Amino acid sequence: MSIRTQKDQVEATAMSKNLQVVSSSIAVNYHLDGAQAMKVYQDIGIEYADIIVAPAVQNAFKAVTAMFTAEELITARDQARIRAEEELSKQLAPYNIIVENFTLPL
């Protein structure tokens, strides 16, 4: 399994704080913790991106989108992106997956 940077693009839909539907195509760069790659392979397998990363991206997007109104998602996009990246990092850390970048194009 590669410990090089991987890119995943995930389509996600969520509700904003003011109940507006928000859809986005999210790009995330991440890599496996090199010291733990064998553990990821043994515990999850080579399809870890589909099993762990994609659902976590959607969960992070939904959690953060619900904190902002639709207008705030546009005007405070960088703040929303930072929160989403932090949330995703928190969700993936137990699986030894390190988030490098989270792009939130709204």
N, C-alpha and C positions, 0 to 999 in steps of 0.2 A: 504494500500500500504506500502511496506517495505521501511524503510529508511536505511537499511543495504546495504553494498557494493554489487553492482551487477556487473556481468561480461558479456560483449557482444563481440562477435567475428563477424567481418564484412569483407567480401571479397570486395576488391576495385581494380579498374584499373584506371590508369591515365597516362598522358603524362609528361615526364621529360622536362626540359628546352631545351634539344637538340632533342626533339620529339621522344624519345624512349618510347615504351610502358612499363609501370611498373605495375606489379600486386603484391598484398600482401594480406595476411590474418591478419587483424589488431585486436588486443585485447585491449579493454578499460575497466577499472574499474571505476565505478562512483557510486554516491548515490544521493538520493533526499535530499534537504535541509529539515530537519525535521520540521522546523517551517512552511514550505510552502507545505508540502505533500498533504494536503487537497485541496489546490488551484490547484496543478498539476492534482489531481484526477478530480476535477470539470471542469477544462479547457481542459484537454487533455484526461484523462481516464487512465485505467490500462495498455493500450497498448502504453504508452508513449515511451518505448524503440524502438518499430518499427516505430512509427510516428515521433519521434524527434531525438533520439540518433543515429540510424543507418544511416539516411540520413546526419546528421551532421558529422559523422565520415568520410563518403565518401567525403563530401565537404571539410573538413579539409585536408584529404589526397591529394585530387586533387589540392587544393590551394598551399600546401607546396611542393608537388612533382614538380610543374611547376617552382619553384624557383631554383631547382638544376638540374645539368646534371645527367645522369644515373651513371656516375663514382662517382660524389660527393655524391649521395645517399648512396653509399657503403662506401666511405672513410670518409664522415662526417655524418654518420648515426645518431649519438647521437644529433648532432645539428638539423638535420631534425626532429627527434623525439620530441625534445623540442619545436620546432616551431609548429609542428602539435598538440601537447598537448595544447600549448597556444592558438592556433586558435580554437581548439575544445572547450576549456574552455570558450572562448569568445562567441562562438555560442550557448552553452548550458546554460550559466548564466541567460539569460532572462527567461528561463523555470525552474529556481530553481534546476538545475541539476549540481552537482559538480563533476568534473573530478578528479580522484585520480591518475590514471596511464594510459599512452598510450604506447602500445608496437608496434613498427614498424619493424617487421622482413622482411628484403628485401632479 
